[in-house]
């Protein structure tokens, strides 16, 4: 039996082998993480598609390979146990996994918004590295591949993308009414923001471009991403063609993907591109926050808590409305402040017209 490098659907470039989790002569179950790899967009685990005993590593740690390249050979577990123990034929490799871990920790990135995990396959959480240290010793926490990818990419974003930020509050009454009318299954809050962003982009197509090689390049998708936290790891799941769907349908698709992702479905964790990400911290009581753009996207929308606020009307009266603060972060190389402000106004108009 053998296994080849799967198509990770994240990049057309070669895939670097970081480390093997299962040594030659050891057993592995189907779905168990077999090795860690890195693309130009993510660090992730590759899971075994075979149940058996690893008899040969066909690539070295540090090698770069393409999708379809032979990774490993296996023997049936029962047959291997019944026969004489074979001599292992491991491939000697430099310890690149250690240097990769050091590089990620040195970046010191702060998770702020897409996915990775937004960029990672299913794996067990990495334990804290705190075994039997003295009180005076420095304690560390080992990051998972997903967390390292987020740290690296968001540091890259803050260093290389000239962010600017726009904030406006939205009257949430129309959204509240829409949710109440749809009971007992109300659409998720995120679904209504995904719908509004997609509808607004129909009139503001330049928002769907990115800066690349001194020119603007279309993102090539109309999908909108939603940031999802799963046990401390960040993922971005996407909804295709949301401008053509109702918030109720978007909500159903979103809940299905999130449920499969949290159940460990590798297909749900597969990276799919979107031109913008919606990230919502309203459920935590956060009133507003400033998100970090998730490359190669050029914008991200942060959503704060829907809460009662005193509003002064045009005739001077004070009324209480349930409102939420929206923060749009934009790559200034792609659009001007005026263009982004008009786009955000269009998003708010869509939300208040539901």
Secondary structure, DSSP 8 states (H G I E B T S, - for coil): -EEE----SS-SS-EEEEEESS-TT-EE-TTSEEEEEE-SS-EEEEE-S--EEEEEE-S-TT-EE-TT-EEEEEE-HHHHHHS-----B------HHHHHHHHHHHH-----SS-BTTB-----------TT--TTS-------HHHHHHHHHHHHHHHHS-EEEEEEEEE-HHHHHHHHHTTTS---HHHHHHHHHHHHHTT-GGGGEEEETTEEEE-S---EEEEEEETTEEEEEEETTGGGS-HHHHHHHHHHHHHHHHTT-TTTTS----SEEEEE-GGGT---------TT-SEEEEE---EEEEEE-TTS-EEEEEEEEEEEEEETTTS-HHHHHHHHHHHHHHHHT-
